């Protein structure tokens, strides 16, 4: 009778491989549960925007009505502040005029600085006054909440399929049973899972202004990156001169 020779090293390997497989199965099961729970907030947010359940529809209508009232009140108080609290000057220059004149002077100062350094080195510019920079003051609009520019249409497309654009909006159910489309940047921000203020800031840059009403309804487009994807966004501001 032939005696089977047991390789101790192979036994160690087999035991540990079996242990690894079993432990990996447990770890993967826990990971799957974790990921499922991690998506709960996203699922809830999506259902709030898309569910037809009476309770959710009532909440959306309440939220949208409240947002409209807040926006109207904010616009009114901003107008009052401009009329009553800001200094008045008939000859006051616009921000664009101020920046244009400052840019000319800045370029002149750069040229003078270059000459001074060329002939006198760093010592020649040591005691010169510091030139203030014109940056974005960040004071436009209200600091107490997110600005809510009025828009009439938002199109969203994944950068991988830029031609496949979908409209972003919610529906408001009226008392007579009809529905109206409600288009807001906050809805887009929620869909992308980003902060509305950062999304609007990127849109401001693309529009070239924070006063979207001045675009008279002209659409503008910009790219926006989230943690999961890159997007192409087309925004059509509300034209103030258009008939209601």
HELIX and SHEET records of a PDB file:
HELIX    1   1 UNK A    8  UNK A   38  1                                  31    
HELIX    2   2 UNK A   40  UNK A   50  1                                  11    
HELIX    3   3 UNK A   54  UNK A   84  1                                  31    
HELIX    4   4 UNK A   95  UNK A  120  1                                  26    
HELIX    5   5 UNK A  122  UNK A  125  5                                   4    
HELIX    6   6 UNK A  159  UNK A  161  5                                   3    
HELIX    7   7 UNK A  185  UNK A  192  1                                   8    
HELIX    8   8 UNK A  196  UNK A  207  1                                  12    
HELIX    9   9 UNK A  212  UNK A  215  5                                   4    
SHEET    1   A 4 UNK A 166  UNK A 167  0                                        
SHEET    2   A 4 UNK A 151  UNK A 158 -1                                        
SHEET    3   A 4 UNK A 230  UNK A 237 -1                                        
SHEET    4   A 4 UNK A 220  UNK A 225 -1                                        
SHEET    1   B 2 UNK A 170  UNK A 173  0                                        
SHEET    2   B 2 UNK A 179  UNK A 182 -1                                        
END                                                                             
